[in-house]
């Protein structure tokens, strides 16, 4: 899992939390999985918005995924 976006730069303020998650499993509905995870974290983090990029074993590597890996912080 990687944290990426504005939260990795201390000079930038606010914004949502952006996470990139890779899983070796096949997810039949990545959007649903991301929404469920986002909702759980939204509640646990007191209303802080969390966005996800999810790559499963069958997803092709997209440039946004590579940017999250290259410039993100591994968690």
BATORGU-127359 format. One record per residue (C-alpha): residue number from 0; residue in three letters; x, y, z. Coordinates in steps of 0.5 Angstrom, whole numbers, plus 500, padded with zeros to 3 digits. Each point is the difference from the previous one (the first is absolute). Layout:
N
SITE   nr  rest    x    y    z
SITE  NUM   Ala    X    Y    Z
...
This chain:
75
SITE   nr  rest    x    y    z
SITE    0   Unk  500  500  500
SITE    1   Unk  503  507  498
SITE    2   Unk  497  507  503
SITE    3   Unk  501  505  494
SITE    4   Unk  498  507  498
SITE    5   Unk  500  506  504
SITE    6   Unk  500  496  507
SITE    7   Unk  507  498  498
SITE    8   Unk  503  508  500
SITE    9   Unk  500  503  506
SITE   10   Unk  500  507  496
SITE   11   Unk  493  499  498
SITE   12   Unk  494  501  504
SITE   13   Unk  494  495  501
SITE   14   Unk  496  496  495
SITE   15   Unk  498  493  500
SITE   16   Unk  504  494  501
SITE   17   Unk  502  496  494
SITE   18   Unk  502  493  501
SITE   19   Unk  503  495  494
SITE   20   Unk  498  492  502
SITE   21   Unk  503  494  496
SITE   22   Unk  497  494  501
SITE   23   Unk  502  493  497
SITE   24   Unk  493  498  501
SITE   25   Unk  495  501  494
SITE   26   Unk  494  505  502
SITE   27   Unk  494  499  496
SITE   28   Unk  498  507  502
SITE   29   Unk  505  505  502
SITE   30   Unk  496  506  500
SITE   31   Unk  495  497  505
SITE   32   Unk  507  497  504
SITE   33   Unk  502  508  500
SITE   34   Unk  494  503  502
SITE   35   Unk  499  495  506
SITE   36   Unk  507  501  503
SITE   37   Unk  499  508  499
SITE   38   Unk  494  500  504
SITE   39   Unk  503  496  505
SITE   40   Unk  506  504  501
SITE   41   Unk  496  506  499
SITE   42   Unk  496  498  506
SITE   43   Unk  506  498  504
SITE   44   Unk  504  507  498
SITE   45   Unk  495  504  502
SITE   46   Unk  497  502  494
SITE   47   Unk  507  501  496
SITE   48   Unk  499  498  493
SITE   49   Unk  504  494  497
SITE   50   Unk  501  499  493
SITE   51   Unk  503  493  497
SITE   52   Unk  503  497  494
SITE   53   Unk  500  493  500
SITE   54   Unk  504  495  496
SITE   55   Unk  498  493  500
SITE   56   Unk  504  494  496
SITE   57   Unk  496  501  494
SITE   58   Unk  500  508  499
SITE   59   Unk  505  503  495
SITE   60   Unk  505  505  503
SITE   61   Unk  498  507  498
SITE   62   Unk  504  506  501
SITE   63   Unk  496  502  506
SITE   64   Unk  502  494  504
SITE   65   Unk  508  501  498
SITE   66   Unk  500  507  502
SITE   67   Unk  497  498  507
SITE   68   Unk  505  495  501
SITE   69   Unk  506  504  497
SITE   70   Unk  498  506  504
SITE   71   Unk  496  497  506
SITE   72   Unk  502  498  507
SITE   73   Unk  499  493  501
SITE   74   Unk  496  498  506
